[in-house]
C-alpha cells in the first residue's frame, strides 16, 4: 500500500498537471482566435495534450501502487492575454512552478523512503528540464523579435518545426 503522504502529494500533482492542460488549452484557444497565430495555437494544443498525458501517467501509477487517483475539480484558467509575449511569460512561469512541485515530490519520496516512486519521478524531472528549456528559448526568441511583424510571422511558422527542441 502506498504511503498516505506520498499518495496525497501525487494526487496534488495530478491536479497540477490537469491545471497545466487546461491553462495550455486556454492559451491555444486564445491564440486560435488571433489572426496569424495558427502555429502558436497548435503548439499550445499539443502542450495541453502532453500535460493531460502526464496527468494520466501519474493516475495510473498511483492506482497500480495500491493508492487511489483522484480526479480534481479545476478552476477557470486565464483566458485572455495582452500580448503573445505575456502568454509565453505565463508558459515559462507555469513550467517553473511545475518543476518546483516535481522537486517537492522527489523530496517527499525520499523522506518517506518510497524509492519506487523516486525512481518513477525521474522521468518527470527530466521532462521538466526539457519543458523549461523550451519555454525559456521561446521567450528569448520573442524578446529578440519584439514587435517586428515579420519576426512574429516566422516565430509562428517555425514554432512547430521542433527547432526549439534541438
N, C-alpha and C positions, 0 to 999 in steps of 0.2 A: 504494500500500500504506500502511496506517495505521501511524503511529509506534508502536513496541512499548510504550513507556511509556504512551502515550495509551490503547492498547488494554487494557493491564493495568489502568489506572485506571478505564476504563469498565466492564471486567468486575467490578472491585470494587464499582462502583455497581450493577451488575446484582444482585450478591449482596445489597447493602443494600436494594434495592427488594424483592427476594424475601423477605428477613427482615422488612421492614415489612409485606408482605402477610400473612405467617404470624403476626406479632405481633398485627395487627388482626383476623385470623381467630380467634385465641385470645381476644382481648377480646370479640369477637362471641359466641363460644360461651359464655364466662363470663356475659355479660350475658343471653344467651338462657336460661340456667339459673336466673337470679334472677327472683323474682316482680316483675312490673310494669315490666320494663326492655325491653320489646319494641322501642321506638323506638331506644334506645341500641344494642341488638343489631343492628338493621337498619342503623343509621349505621355501625357498625364492619364489617359485612359489605360495605357499599358502599365503605368506605375500603380494605378488603382487595382488592376487585376493582380499584380505582383504582391501587393500588400495583403490582398484577400487570400492569396495562396500561403503567405507567411502565417496568417491567422489560422487557416485550416491545418497547416502542418503542426502548429502548436496544439490545437484542439485534439488532433489525432494522438499526439504524443501524450498529452495529459490522460486521455481515456485509455490508451494502451498500457500506461503505467498504473492503472487502477484508480485514477482520480476521476473527476467529473468536470469536463469543459463546459463553461457557462457562456451562453450567447448573451452578449451585453446589450443594454439599451444605449443608444447613441444620441448625442445632441446634434443639432444642426451645425454643420461646419460653415465657415466663412464662405460666402458665395460670390462676392464681387471684389475686385481688386482695382486700385487706382492706376496700376501700370503693370506691364509684363515683368519689369524688374521687381516690383513689390510681390508679385506672385512667386517668383523664383527665390526671393528672400525668405518667404514663408516656407517654401520647399526645403531650403537649407536648414532653417531653424527647426523645422519638424524632424528632419533626419537626425540632427544633433540630439534632439530630445529622445528619439527612439534609441539612439546609440547609448545614451546615458541610462535608459531603462534596461537595455540588454546587459550593460555592465553591472547594474544593480542585481539583475537576475543571476549572473555568474557569481557575484559575491555571496548571494543567498545560498546558491547551490553548494559552494564551498563551506559556508558556515554550518549548514545542516548535513554536511558530508554526503550529499547526493551527487556522486561522481558520474553517474549515468546522465543526469540532467546537465551537469557541467560539460560533459562531452557533447551532448546534443546541442547545447547552446553555442558551441564553437562555430557552427555553420552560420548562426545569426551574427556573431562577432565579425566574421569575415564578410558577410553580406553587407553589414552596416559600414564597414570600411569602404567598400566599393560605392555604396549609396552616397556617403558623404563626399567622396572624391568627385563623383559625377555632379552632385549638387553644387559643390564649390567651383568646379570647372565651368559649368553653365552660368553661374553667377559672375564669374570672372569674364566670360565672353560678353555677357550683357553689359557689364561695366565698361568694357572696351568699346562696344558698339555705341553706347549712349542712345541718342535719339535718331541715329542715322538710319533712314528708311531702307536703304539697300542692305545695310548690315543686318537689320531685323529680318528682312526677306531671306537672306542667306542663313541666318540663325534658324528660322522656322523651317527652311528647306532641309537643312543639314541635321536637325536635332534627332531624327530617326535613323541617321546613317550609321550610328554606332561609333562615330569618331570620338565622342566623349568617353567611350569605354576603352580606348586604346591604352 
